[in-house]
């Protein structure tokens, strides 16, 4: 090939390059949807909406939240597992969504169907009662439940979720006969508690404002240390349950097969959103810590969690189908 011909081809390539680049749209060039597998109004919904608002600023593109409550907080994961891996649909990945596939037949495989983006935070769980109830302490509630077997209804945020299983553990530890009532999320259970339909509710901190307003009362928290906003409320360990620290950490996932460049963009944008001052203020109101893990570390964390949950289901005999 002559020198002049090489020069002409090189010039043609340079001229064609901008057109080729223009043919590949920058990601994201349209709104991103984050699935929230809980109803509006609870701690998760509040946190994820705050994250989406911060992510909109970080990406320079609208980030929406869409609530998909029910089915033990697995509907978001199920939808993402079937979605096109283009980065425009992601979901909160809850601990029950990693556990339930080992309990019953599900429409996804937690080991194969997802691309972990980043880990975000974890809940601060506790037990709530109405402020006008006769139970000022956890000991009071337990004592009354013991004298009235089968009469206490204890709500939780979803069947086989972390609050549900922890309340089962607490009832068994105290040898109590109580009815566990699963709701589709924290806000539904809190409404039932305010209406007097249940005696207690295990949930996150979405109801903390109602405590501040004098409508509800925390009897305990499931954290390692006392919650700074409610220093008078003891932890489960302080109440005589050694080592019982119960959280349910979560992050964001995309479909399997996501392009590494899109994954990097999603990670970087949501990482900026996680640490955005406005979002940090939301976490502070919910008493939730920042528990950031990058994509690789979150993938390893998810793999370890999946293995632990599989063993837990087998150990407790939770397989239902």
Backbone bond lengths (Angstrom), bond angles and torsions (degrees), N, CA, C in turn:
res aa  C-N    CA-C-N  psi(-1)  N-CA   C-N-CA  omega(-1)  CA-C   N-CA-C  phi
1 X - - - 1.467 - - 1.528 108.63 -
2 X 1.317 117.77 133.32 1.457 121.06 -177.95 1.520 110.67 -73.85
3 X 1.335 112.83 160.36 1.471 118.62 179.71 1.523 111.36 -61.68
4 X 1.340 115.23 -40.11 1.463 118.47 -179.44 1.525 111.90 -65.11
5 X 1.347 116.14 -36.63 1.480 119.20 179.96 1.533 110.28 -68.53
6 X 1.334 115.60 -40.21 1.470 118.50 176.39 1.527 110.66 -60.34
7 X 1.315 115.63 -40.73 1.470 119.43 -179.57 1.519 111.22 -63.80
8 X 1.346 115.72 -40.99 1.460 118.83 179.16 1.531 111.79 -64.85
9 X 1.349 115.77 -42.06 1.469 119.09 178.86 1.521 110.89 -65.09
10 X 1.328 116.02 -40.00 1.460 118.86 178.70 1.514 111.94 -63.03
11 X 1.326 115.34 -41.43 1.460 118.97 178.65 1.517 111.58 -64.70
12 X 1.345 115.34 -39.81 1.471 119.38 178.30 1.523 111.03 -62.82
13 X 1.353 116.28 -39.19 1.456 119.77 179.38 1.516 110.98 -64.75
14 X 1.326 116.27 -40.26 1.461 119.41 179.10 1.519 111.51 -64.58
15 X 1.332 116.20 -38.95 1.457 120.08 179.08 1.520 111.83 -68.43
16 X 1.351 115.99 -34.47 1.468 120.10 -176.99 1.518 111.87 -78.12
17 X 1.328 118.20 -25.83 1.459 121.16 -173.50 1.528 113.21 -58.26
18 X 1.335 120.13 -47.61 1.471 118.58 179.43 1.519 112.87 -59.03
19 X 1.337 117.06 -38.25 1.467 119.59 178.96 1.516 110.81 -64.37
20 X 1.336 116.98 -40.01 1.467 120.26 179.44 1.510 110.62 -64.74
21 X 1.351 113.77 -41.32 1.465 116.66 179.38 1.516 111.10 -64.86
22 X 1.368 115.07 -38.01 1.467 117.55 179.31 1.518 111.24 -66.27
23 X 1.335 117.67 -24.67 1.467 120.85 -178.62 1.526 111.82 -73.71
24 X 1.339 116.69 -16.85 1.459 120.59 178.92 1.524 109.05 -105.50
25 X 1.335 118.89 101.71 1.464 120.69 -175.64 1.520 111.86 -62.72
26 X 1.294 114.89 145.96 1.447 121.36 176.92 1.526 109.86 -68.62
27 X 1.339 116.74 137.79 1.465 120.23 176.78 1.527 108.53 -96.33
28 X 1.353 115.87 134.09 1.474 128.81 -6.60 1.528 110.82 -89.37
29 X 1.309 116.25 142.85 1.455 120.03 176.68 1.522 111.27 -113.96
30 X 1.326 116.75 11.17 1.464 122.86 174.85 1.529 107.86 -156.17
31 X 1.325 118.63 171.10 1.469 120.18 -174.45 1.527 113.82 -60.56
32 X 1.322 114.87 145.51 1.463 123.64 172.84 1.526 107.29 -100.88
33 X 1.324 116.74 137.38 1.462 121.76 178.02 1.518 109.70 -109.73
34 X 1.331 114.92 130.07 1.465 122.12 175.61 1.524 108.20 -108.64
35 X 1.319 117.03 118.61 1.460 121.14 179.21 1.529 109.53 -81.95
36 X 1.326 115.05 131.99 1.462 122.55 178.71 1.526 106.93 -115.90
37 X 1.338 118.86 109.91 1.464 120.10 -172.34 1.530 114.43 -82.28
38 X 1.338 116.13 39.61 1.458 122.93 177.52 1.519 108.36 -141.87
39 X 1.341 117.72 160.14 1.464 120.02 179.19 1.525 111.39 -70.76
40 X 1.330 116.58 164.38 1.460 119.99 174.32 1.529 111.31 -63.04
41 X 1.321 115.71 151.04 1.462 120.75 170.17 1.501 116.63 103.46
42 X 1.341 118.92 -22.55 1.450 120.82 -179.35 1.513 112.29 -85.17
43 X 1.336 116.15 -179.72 1.457 121.30 -177.89 1.521 111.42 -59.12
44 X 1.339 117.21 -42.54 1.461 120.08 -178.66 1.514 111.20 -62.09
45 X 1.316 116.94 -46.16 1.452 121.28 -179.12 1.519 110.84 -61.09
46 X 1.329 116.62 -43.65 1.468 120.82 179.90 1.530 110.23 -62.16
47 X 1.322 116.19 -46.06 1.471 119.86 -178.33 1.524 111.21 -65.59
48 X 1.322 117.41 -45.35 1.451 120.07 -176.14 1.526 112.01 -69.23
49 X 1.314 117.52 -33.01 1.462 119.68 175.51 1.532 110.39 -67.49
50 X 1.340 115.92 -39.80 1.459 118.96 176.13 1.522 111.50 -62.99
51 X 1.341 116.77 -39.60 1.464 120.94 177.45 1.521 110.45 -64.42
52 X 1.334 117.45 -42.89 1.467 121.06 -178.98 1.528 111.25 -63.26
53 X 1.319 117.28 -39.39 1.469 120.15 177.99 1.521 110.77 -63.43
54 X 1.346 116.27 -42.40 1.456 119.70 178.31 1.528 110.80 -68.85
55 X 1.339 117.06 -36.82 1.463 120.80 179.39 1.523 111.36 -67.02
56 X 1.320 117.47 -32.67 1.464 120.65 176.14 1.527 109.60 -58.98
57 X 1.324 116.69 -41.36 1.466 119.78 177.20 1.531 111.02 -68.98
58 X 1.323 116.51 -39.33 1.458 120.45 -176.61 1.522 112.03 -67.99
59 X 1.328 117.94 -41.37 1.461 121.76 -177.45 1.533 112.90 -85.05
60 X 1.344 117.15 -19.92 1.457 119.14 -170.76 1.503 112.12 67.61
61 X 1.321 116.01 23.80 1.464 123.99 -179.06 1.530 107.62 -148.09
62 X 1.311 116.98 146.19 1.460 120.92 -176.25 1.526 111.66 -63.09
63 X 1.321 115.83 133.12 1.462 122.64 173.18 1.528 106.76 -117.22
64 X 1.324 116.24 119.60 1.458 123.05 -176.10 1.516 110.22 -104.55
65 X 1.324 116.93 154.02 1.459 121.08 168.89 1.521 108.86 -112.20
66 X 1.318 115.57 143.26 1.462 122.21 178.39 1.523 108.39 -132.31
67 X 1.319 116.91 121.02 1.462 121.17 -177.84 1.521 110.83 -80.31
68 X 1.340 115.45 130.35 1.471 122.43 176.64 1.539 108.11 -130.02
69 X 1.338 118.12 69.59 1.465 119.92 -175.77 1.522 112.87 -74.97
70 X 1.328 115.20 160.81 1.460 121.16 175.24 1.504 112.74 107.83
71 X 1.342 115.19 171.63 1.471 123.34 176.24 1.516 112.09 56.84
72 X 1.341 116.49 37.53 1.454 120.13 175.53 1.514 113.87 65.36
73 X 1.319 117.21 32.83 1.472 125.22 178.89 1.524 112.28 64.46
74 X 1.345 117.04 33.93 1.466 120.95 -179.97 1.531 113.76 -107.56
75 X 1.329 118.36 -5.88 1.467 119.40 -172.97 1.525 112.61 -69.13
76 X 1.325 117.21 -31.47 1.457 119.47 175.89 1.518 111.25 -65.25
77 X 1.325 116.11 -47.76 1.458 120.63 178.93 1.519 110.82 -61.08
78 X 1.332 117.27 -42.63 1.463 120.72 -179.00 1.524 111.10 -62.25
79 X 1.332 117.04 -40.38 1.465 120.20 -179.67 1.521 111.29 -68.30
80 X 1.318 117.71 -41.98 1.463 120.81 -179.58 1.525 110.62 -67.24
81 X 1.318 117.78 -36.52 1.463 120.64 179.54 1.524 111.66 -60.00
82 X 1.328 117.90 -27.23 1.469 122.09 -178.95 1.528 112.51 -96.00
83 X 1.340 117.04 -6.56 1.456 120.61 -171.07 1.527 112.50 -82.12
84 X 1.315 114.90 160.77 1.460 121.93 173.81 1.523 108.89 -67.12
85 X 1.331 119.04 133.57 1.466 120.60 -177.86 1.528 112.41 -81.40
86 X 1.338 115.06 66.51 1.465 119.31 -178.45 1.523 112.67 -111.02
87 X 1.349 116.75 -0.06 1.459 120.78 176.94 1.504 115.48 88.60
88 X 1.334 117.76 -4.01 1.460 119.67 -176.25 1.522 113.30 -91.63
89 X 1.322 118.55 -6.52 1.457 122.04 174.51 1.520 108.20 -131.82
90 X 1.327 115.46 118.95 1.459 121.58 177.68 1.524 107.43 -131.68
91 X 1.312 116.18 168.05 1.469 119.42 -177.68 1.518 110.99 -143.17
92 X 1.308 114.45 150.36 1.455 120.10 165.09 1.526 107.71 -63.57
93 X 1.320 117.22 133.86 1.460 121.83 175.85 1.521 108.20 -106.30
94 X 1.330 115.62 110.99 1.456 120.88 -177.96 1.522 110.73 -91.46
95 X 1.320 115.55 162.74 1.456 120.01 176.51 1.531 111.65 -63.71
96 X 1.350 119.90 -43.43 1.468 118.59 176.19 1.522 113.58 -59.22
97 X 1.328 117.07 -31.76 1.468 119.18 179.19 1.520 111.73 -67.26
98 X 1.331 117.14 -23.28 1.462 120.99 174.15 1.528 111.84 -86.86
99 X 1.318 116.92 -23.43 1.475 121.80 -176.93 1.518 112.50 -87.84
100 X 1.327 117.65 -43.44 1.462 121.61 -169.54 1.534 114.71 -62.03
101 X 1.347 120.51 -30.82 1.468 118.22 177.05 1.523 113.99 -60.02
102 X 1.320 117.89 -18.75 1.463 120.81 177.45 1.528 111.70 -92.94
103 X 1.344 116.41 -5.09 1.453 121.12 179.37 1.527 111.93 -102.12
104 X 1.325 116.32 -29.05 1.458 120.70 -176.71 1.527 108.70 -156.59
105 X 1.307 116.48 167.35 1.458 120.73 -179.51 1.525 109.34 -70.83
106 X 1.329 116.26 126.93 1.460 121.92 -179.15 1.522 109.70 -122.56
107 X 1.321 115.57 165.95 1.461 121.51 -176.43 1.528 112.27 -87.43
108 X 1.323 118.31 12.86 1.458 120.76 -179.64 1.523 109.67 -151.69
109 X 1.313 115.06 161.30 1.457 122.95 176.07 1.526 107.55 -112.16
110 X 1.326 118.60 116.36 1.466 119.30 -174.89 1.523 113.48 -64.12
111 X 1.318 117.30 -20.87 1.472 120.04 -179.15 1.535 112.99 -84.66
112 X 1.325 117.53 -23.14 1.466 119.49 -170.29 1.523 115.09 -117.19
113 X 1.326 118.19 -21.47 1.461 120.26 -164.62 1.524 115.54 -99.48
114 X 1.340 118.54 7.90 1.462 119.56 -173.83 1.525 112.60 -136.31
115 X 1.328 114.21 153.38 1.463 122.60 169.28 1.519 107.47 -112.63
116 X 1.323 119.57 108.52 1.468 120.82 177.92 1.531 110.49 -64.26
117 X 1.324 116.64 134.81 1.470 121.76 -179.66 1.533 110.27 -98.78
118 X 1.319 116.03 -59.27 1.466 121.05 175.31 1.514 109.79 -165.69
119 X 1.311 115.90 156.20 1.464 121.64 173.78 1.517 108.49 -90.68
120 X 1.339 116.56 143.93 1.456 121.38 -171.54 1.528 113.81 -110.44
121 X 1.324 116.18 -65.85 1.454 120.84 -168.90 1.523 108.96 -163.47
122 X 1.314 116.96 -172.13 1.462 122.85 175.71 1.517 109.52 -146.97
123 X 1.304 115.41 159.30 1.461 120.81 -176.93 1.530 112.47 -77.81
124 X 1.311 114.55 155.73 1.461 121.83 165.80 1.524 106.11 -108.00
125 X 1.331 116.26 104.66 1.458 121.40 -176.59 1.529 111.24 -93.06
126 X 1.322 114.82 155.02 1.455 121.18 173.83 1.510 110.04 -165.05
127 X 1.326 116.14 177.69 1.462 122.32 179.19 1.521 108.99 -108.68
128 X 1.321 114.92 128.03 1.458 122.59 -179.08 1.523 111.15 -111.28
129 X 1.343 115.85 145.98 1.461 122.88 168.27 1.523 107.29 -133.81
130 X 1.318 116.08 167.14 1.461 118.67 175.09 1.521 109.67 -67.62
131 X 1.321 115.83 145.38 1.465 120.04 -178.46 1.523 111.90 -65.11
132 X 1.338 117.50 -25.54 1.466 120.01 179.62 1.523 112.50 -93.38
133 X 1.334 116.72 11.44 1.462 120.02 178.16 1.524 109.85 -76.23
134 X 1.321 117.43 164.85 1.472 119.74 -179.98 1.529 114.07 -80.75
135 X 1.343 117.61 3.40 1.464 120.21 -174.00 1.525 109.49 -106.39
136 X 1.312 115.48 107.08 1.462 120.85 179.54 1.521 111.87 -87.84
137 X 1.326 115.98 -21.63 1.460 120.62 -178.23 1.524 109.95 -136.00
138 X 1.329 116.14 165.44 1.459 121.50 174.59 1.522 110.56 -60.01
139 X 1.307 117.06 -38.61 1.464 121.33 179.20 1.522 110.53 -60.59
140 X 1.336 117.01 -38.83 1.465 120.99 177.91 1.531 110.84 -62.02
141 X 1.343 116.26 -45.20 1.466 120.35 -178.65 1.525 110.51 -63.60
142 X 1.325 116.84 -45.01 1.459 121.18 179.88 1.517 110.90 -61.71
143 X 1.329 116.84 -43.65 1.465 120.84 -178.55 1.527 110.71 -62.84
144 X 1.332 117.37 -41.41 1.459 120.33 -179.69 1.529 110.65 -68.84
145 X 1.328 116.89 -39.86 1.463 119.70 178.09 1.526 111.16 -63.73
146 X 1.313 117.36 -33.34 1.463 120.97 179.96 1.525 110.89 -70.16
147 X 1.321 117.37 -34.77 1.469 120.05 -179.37 1.528 112.44 -81.81
148 X 1.341 115.95 -13.35 1.469 119.59 -179.62 1.528 109.42 -128.99
149 X 1.329 118.05 68.33 1.469 120.64 -176.45 1.527 112.22 -59.11
150 X 1.320 115.28 134.95 1.455 121.09 178.13 1.511 114.86 79.19
151 X 1.321 117.42 -1.27 1.464 120.27 -176.23 1.530 112.75 -99.39
152 X 1.305 117.81 -17.26 1.465 120.42 -179.13 1.521 110.65 -88.55
153 X 1.328 115.79 135.77 1.462 122.67 175.80 1.528 107.70 -115.39
154 X 1.319 115.58 116.64 1.459 121.04 -178.94 1.519 109.07 -110.00
155 X 1.319 116.73 117.70 1.456 121.81 -177.31 1.515 112.56 -83.89
156 X 1.312 114.99 160.37 1.460 121.52 175.43 1.520 109.04 -148.75
157 X 1.329 117.00 175.38 1.459 121.24 -172.46 1.524 113.97 -89.14
158 X 1.324 118.53 7.02 1.459 120.23 176.92 1.512 111.49 155.69
159 X 1.332 116.25 143.01 1.464 121.27 -178.86 1.523 110.94 -58.47
160 X 1.327 115.22 130.85 1.468 124.21 177.75 1.525 113.76 67.35
161 X 1.333 116.42 11.68 1.455 120.20 172.49 1.523 110.43 -78.19
162 X 1.319 115.99 173.86 1.462 120.39 -177.64 1.523 112.68 -60.72
163 X 1.345 120.70 -46.03 1.475 119.07 177.48 1.531 112.57 -60.52
164 X 1.324 117.40 -39.02 1.459 121.06 178.93 1.521 110.68 -60.68
165 X 1.336 116.65 -53.30 1.462 119.85 -176.30 1.526 111.41 -65.32
166 X 1.324 117.27 -35.55 1.464 119.41 178.24 1.523 111.04 -66.74
167 X 1.327 117.92 -38.70 1.470 120.15 178.09 1.525 110.89 -68.34
168 X 1.324 116.71 -34.70 1.468 119.31 173.83 1.522 110.09 -62.02
169 X 1.331 116.27 -43.71 1.467 120.31 178.37 1.526 111.08 -60.88
170 X 1.327 116.86 -42.72 1.466 120.27 -179.12 1.530 111.09 -66.43
171 X 1.332 116.85 -42.70 1.458 120.20 178.63 1.525 111.14 -63.30
172 X 1.328 116.85 -40.52 1.463 119.89 178.48 1.518 111.45 -67.66
173 X 1.332 116.72 -38.41 1.467 119.95 178.74 1.516 111.39 -62.44
174 X 1.348 116.20 -33.64 1.468 120.85 -179.58 1.534 112.30 -95.62
175 X 1.345 116.45 1.89 1.470 122.23 -178.47 1.532 111.06 55.19
176 X 1.318 115.36 51.27 1.463 121.05 -177.60 1.525 110.62 -105.42
177 X 1.310 115.91 145.09 1.452 123.16 173.52 1.518 107.48 -102.91
178 X 1.342 116.75 95.20 1.459 121.52 -179.54 1.521 108.75 -126.70
179 X 1.320 116.04 159.63 1.457 121.75 177.06 1.526 109.07 -98.94
180 X 1.317 116.59 124.46 1.460 120.96 179.55 1.531 108.88 -93.75
181 X 1.328 116.17 123.01 1.460 121.94 -175.05 1.523 109.46 -110.50
182 X 1.340 118.60 108.85 1.466 120.06 177.62 1.525 111.37 -82.60
183 X 1.316 116.30 137.30 1.457 122.23 173.32 1.525 108.30 -114.63
184 X 1.322 116.79 173.69 1.462 120.03 -178.44 1.529 111.95 -83.76
185 X 1.281 117.26 1.24 1.460 120.94 179.15 1.515 110.14 169.22
186 X 1.314 114.85 177.95 1.459 120.89 -175.26 1.519 112.95 -65.28
187 X 1.332 117.00 -42.56 1.459 119.48 -174.89 1.521 111.68 -64.44
188 X 1.345 118.10 -37.88 1.469 120.56 179.12 1.530 110.98 -64.86
189 X 1.330 115.90 -42.86 1.461 119.12 178.83 1.506 112.09 -65.80
190 X 1.327 117.13 -38.78 1.454 120.75 179.21 1.521 110.60 -64.35
191 X 1.326 116.90 -39.44 1.464 120.60 176.91 1.527 110.52 -62.08
192 X 1.337 116.46 -42.57 1.464 120.38 178.05 1.527 111.10 -63.89
193 X 1.310 116.62 -38.41 1.465 120.26 178.67 1.522 110.75 -65.22
194 X 1.319 116.94 -46.26 1.469 120.30 178.87 1.525 111.21 -61.48
195 X 1.341 116.08 -32.69 1.469 119.85 -179.74 1.508 114.14 -82.72
196 X 1.333 117.65 -0.08 1.455 120.80 178.78 1.516 114.48 77.89
197 X 1.330 118.55 16.50 1.463 121.86 -178.86 1.524 112.65 -83.48
198 X 1.324 117.03 -19.31 1.459 122.62 174.57 1.523 108.05 -134.70
199 X 1.334 114.68 159.40 1.462 118.86 -178.82 1.529 112.72 -87.41
200 X 1.315 117.26 -31.32 1.466 121.50 -177.36 1.517 109.45 -148.35
201 X 1.318 115.81 160.07 1.458 121.73 -179.31 1.524 109.16 -138.67
202 X 1.332 116.60 127.57 1.463 122.09 172.37 1.518 107.61 -95.10
203 X 1.328 116.96 121.74 1.458 119.94 -173.90 1.520 110.14 -160.24
204 X 1.338 114.79 179.19 1.451 121.22 174.41 1.511 110.82 -81.68
205 X 1.313 116.37 -150.68 1.464 119.68 -173.51 1.523 112.72 -104.67
206 X 1.330 117.12 19.83 1.454 119.39 175.90 1.516 112.73 -62.89
207 X 1.348 117.16 -24.94 1.459 121.19 179.22 1.506 113.91 -93.42
208 X 1.327 117.74 9.65 1.466 120.10 -175.84 1.523 112.14 -61.55
209 X 1.340 116.54 -35.56 1.462 118.78 179.29 1.518 110.84 -63.34
210 X 1.344 117.26 -34.44 1.463 120.54 177.36 1.523 111.12 -68.83
211 X 1.317 117.36 -27.60 1.464 120.66 173.74 1.524 109.06 -69.42
212 X 1.312 115.94 -46.08 1.464 120.70 178.71 1.524 110.94 -59.87
213 X 1.340 116.23 -35.04 1.471 120.56 -179.74 1.521 112.72 -79.88
214 X 1.331 117.49 -3.10 1.455 120.38 177.71 1.507 115.21 83.84
215 X 1.346 117.94 17.65 1.457 121.09 -179.20 1.529 112.31 -97.52
216 X 1.324 117.13 -29.85 1.452 122.39 179.36 1.522 109.89 -126.73
217 X 1.345 115.41 168.05 1.459 120.98 179.78 1.524 109.36 -140.98
218 X 1.326 116.93 132.95 1.459 120.92 172.15 1.521 109.34 -83.01
219 X 1.336 115.27 135.93 1.462 120.39 175.52 1.518 112.03 -101.66
220 X 1.329 116.58 -24.63 1.469 120.04 177.23 1.516 108.98 -163.56
221 X 1.339 115.24 164.74 1.453 122.53 169.28 1.514 108.42 -125.06
222 X 1.334 115.67 157.26 1.464 120.49 -174.21 1.523 111.77 -106.29
223 X 1.317 116.58 17.93 1.449 123.45 -179.99 1.533 110.62 -84.70
224 X 1.344 115.19 169.58 1.463 119.81 178.34 1.529 110.73 -73.56
225 X 1.325 115.91 -38.66 1.460 122.08 178.61 1.519 109.28 -116.40
226 X 1.315 116.71 161.73 1.465 120.07 176.30 1.526 110.43 -63.33
227 X 1.328 115.61 149.74 1.458 121.81 179.54 1.519 108.82 -78.70
228 X 1.333 116.50 127.86 1.464 121.07 -173.10 1.529 112.61 -57.64
229 X 1.324 117.25 -35.95 1.470 119.69 -176.80 1.525 112.20 -73.51
230 X 1.350 117.06 -22.94 1.469 121.42 179.92 1.528 109.08 -129.19
231 X 1.322 117.42 67.11 1.478 120.25 -172.57 1.522 114.10 -65.67
232 X 1.317 117.30 -15.68 1.463 120.64 -179.27 1.525 112.82 -82.09
233 X 1.329 117.89 -11.15 1.460 121.63 -174.78 1.531 109.66 -92.44
234 X 1.341 118.67 123.74 1.466 120.85 -177.03 1.519 112.75 -77.58
235 X 1.332 115.32 160.70 1.458 121.76 173.72 1.529 109.08 -87.39
236 X 1.319 115.66 165.51 1.470 119.89 176.70 1.522 111.04 -61.63
237 X 1.316 117.14 -37.78 1.463 118.98 179.30 1.523 110.99 -63.00
238 X 1.319 116.99 -38.53 1.459 120.27 177.41 1.529 111.65 -66.74
239 X 1.321 115.91 -26.91 1.460 120.64 -178.41 1.526 112.51 -86.63
240 X 1.329 117.45 4.61 1.458 119.73 173.99 1.502 115.77 102.86
241 X 1.352 117.67 22.21 1.455 121.55 176.86 1.535 107.32 -116.15
242 X 1.308 117.68 86.29 1.473 121.62 -172.56 1.527 112.55 -57.53
243 X 1.310 114.82 131.86 1.454 120.69 175.66 1.513 115.57 71.41
244 X 1.327 118.82 6.34 1.461 120.64 -175.72 1.527 109.90 -87.04
245 X 1.314 115.09 86.52 1.458 123.86 172.72 1.522 106.20 -113.05
246 X 1.315 117.12 118.12 1.465 121.57 -171.41 1.526 109.51 -123.94
247 X 1.313 116.49 113.17 1.462 121.94 173.01 1.525 107.81 -129.39
248 X 1.296 115.78 172.85 1.468 120.16 178.81 1.525 107.56 -140.52
249 X 1.343 116.89 79.06 1.460 120.43 -175.42 1.523 112.18 -67.28
250 X 1.327 116.13 155.79 1.457 119.80 -177.97 1.526 111.59 -152.24
251 X 1.342 114.07 162.77 1.451 121.53 177.83 1.505 110.83 -146.14
252 X 1.333 115.75 -159.52 1.457 121.98 -179.89 1.521 109.71 -117.81
253 X 1.337 115.84 142.04 1.458 121.39 177.21 1.527 109.74 -132.32
254 X 1.330 114.33 155.48 1.468 123.47 173.84 1.520 107.71 -119.72
255 X 1.321 118.42 173.69 1.469 119.68 176.98 1.531 111.58 -63.65
256 X 1.305 115.85 156.13 1.461 121.02 172.82 1.526 109.72 -61.91
257 X 1.325 115.99 152.26 1.454 120.06 178.09 1.508 114.51 84.31
258 X 1.326 118.09 14.73 1.461 121.33 -179.52 1.528 110.77 -68.52
259 X 1.325 116.26 137.36 1.462 121.52 177.29 1.531 109.55 -59.12
260 X 1.337 118.66 131.66 1.468 121.23 -178.29 1.525 113.66 -56.43
261 X 1.324 118.03 -34.13 1.459 120.51 178.99 1.530 110.78 -67.23
262 X 1.331 116.60 -40.23 1.469 120.08 177.65 1.519 109.83 -68.30
263 X 1.333 117.70 -39.63 1.459 120.97 176.29 1.522 110.68 -58.12
264 X 1.321 116.59 -44.83 1.461 119.85 -179.88 1.527 111.33 -61.72
265 X 1.335 116.33 -40.51 1.462 120.22 179.08 1.526 111.16 -65.43
266 X 1.334 116.20 -45.28 1.461 119.83 177.88 1.527 110.95 -60.50
267 X 1.330 116.40 -46.98 1.457 120.18 -179.95 1.522 111.29 -57.85
268 X 1.320 116.76 -49.12 1.458 120.03 -175.49 1.522 111.77 -65.29
269 X 1.341 116.55 -40.52 1.460 119.28 179.24 1.511 112.87 -66.65
270 X 1.333 116.81 -46.06 1.462 119.39 -179.99 1.530 111.90 -71.42
271 X 1.330 117.29 -28.29 1.472 118.62 174.38 1.526 110.24 -64.97
272 X 1.327 116.87 -43.94 1.467 119.42 176.29 1.523 110.50 -61.58
273 X 1.327 116.97 -40.16 1.465 120.13 179.64 1.521 111.56 -65.48
274 X 1.327 116.25 -40.23 1.467 120.49 179.77 1.516 111.06 -57.52
275 X 1.345 116.83 -39.56 1.462 121.73 -176.35 1.527 112.69 -97.06
276 X 1.322 117.89 6.67 1.456 121.83 176.33 1.537 108.90 -62.59
277 X 1.333 118.98 133.22 1.475 120.30 -177.71 1.527 113.93 -53.08
278 X 1.331 117.33 -38.02 1.466 119.40 -180.00 1.523 110.55 -65.30
279 X 1.341 116.75 -39.74 1.461 118.90 178.82 1.525 110.98 -72.38
280 X 1.322 117.64 -37.10 1.467 120.15 176.73 1.533 110.41 -60.14
281 X 1.335 116.58 -34.39 1.461 119.84 177.21 1.526 110.97 -66.74
282 X 1.342 117.24 -36.54 1.464 120.75 175.90 1.523 109.99 -63.06
283 X 1.335 117.11 -46.36 1.464 120.72 178.31 1.522 111.22 -59.45
284 X 1.327 116.59 -40.38 1.466 120.12 179.70 1.523 111.12 -63.42
285 X 1.343 116.57 -39.66 1.469 119.61 178.28 1.520 111.32 -65.14
286 X 1.322 116.57 -30.02 1.464 121.51 -179.19 1.527 112.62 -92.82
287 X 1.325 116.61 -0.82 1.471 121.72 -178.60 1.523 111.22 57.98
288 X 1.342 116.02 38.72 1.458 121.41 178.97 1.529 109.49 -110.33
289 X 1.333 118.01 135.21 1.464 120.60 -179.45 1.522 112.21 -83.30
290 X 1.318 116.53 157.74 1.459 120.99 167.78 1.528 107.40 -77.21
291 X 1.330 116.47 125.03 1.468 121.25 179.15 1.531 108.53 -129.83
292 X 1.339 114.39 61.75 1.463 120.64 -174.45 1.521 112.04 -70.50
293 X 1.338 115.81 134.08 1.458 123.65 166.78 1.518 107.56 -133.86
294 X 1.335 117.42 137.29 1.457 119.06 177.36 1.527 110.53 -72.44
295 X 1.324 116.99 179.58 1.467 120.59 -172.47 1.519 112.48 -60.39
296 X 1.328 116.93 -45.36 1.469 120.03 -178.23 1.522 111.13 -67.05
297 X 1.334 116.81 -44.33 1.463 119.82 -179.66 1.527 111.60 -67.35
298 X 1.335 115.54 -36.85 1.462 118.59 177.92 1.527 110.86 -67.44
299 X 1.321 117.10 -36.32 1.468 120.03 176.90 1.524 110.37 -61.46
300 X 1.327 117.09 -43.02 1.469 119.89 177.80 1.521 110.77 -66.79
301 X 1.330 116.63 -40.32 1.464 121.15 178.11 1.524 111.14 -61.83
302 X 1.331 116.82 -43.26 1.466 120.66 178.29 1.520 111.24 -62.87
303 X 1.333 116.73 -42.53 1.469 120.01 -179.77 1.530 110.56 -62.04
304 X 1.338 116.40 -42.89 1.465 120.02 178.58 1.526 110.96 -64.94
305 X 1.334 116.12 -42.35 1.466 120.57 -179.51 1.524 111.02 -63.80
306 X 1.327 116.78 -42.63 1.467 121.15 178.66 1.522 110.28 -59.34
307 X 1.317 117.45 -44.55 1.466 120.83 178.97 1.524 111.35 -62.23
308 X 1.331 116.50 -42.28 1.464 120.54 -179.98 1.525 111.37 -66.06
309 X 1.338 116.67 -41.56 1.459 119.87 -179.04 1.523 111.06 -68.05
310 X 1.319 117.14 -37.47 1.467 119.88 176.94 1.523 110.45 -60.85
311 X 1.319 116.64 -43.29 1.464 120.50 178.83 1.524 111.22 -68.27
312 X 1.335 116.57 -36.54 1.466 119.82 179.49 1.523 111.24 -64.33
313 X 1.324 116.63 -44.94 1.466 120.45 178.85 1.526 110.46 -60.22
314 X 1.310 115.94 -42.57 1.467 120.08 179.73 1.528 110.49 -65.97
315 X 1.334 116.76 -42.64 1.466 120.52 -176.90 1.528 111.66 -65.49
316 X 1.355 115.74 -39.70 1.463 120.23 -177.21 1.530 113.46 -89.28
317 X 1.332 116.84 -2.41 1.465 119.44 -179.48 1.506 113.30 63.93
318 X 1.351 117.26 43.14 1.455 121.78 -174.94 1.527 113.36 -91.24
319 X 1.318 117.52 -3.80 1.470 119.86 -178.38 1.518 109.90 -64.36
320 X 1.355 115.94 126.39 1.458 120.01 -176.82 1.517 113.63 -114.23
321 X 1.293 118.66 -11.14 1.456 118.88 -179.05 1.506 111.62 -178.65
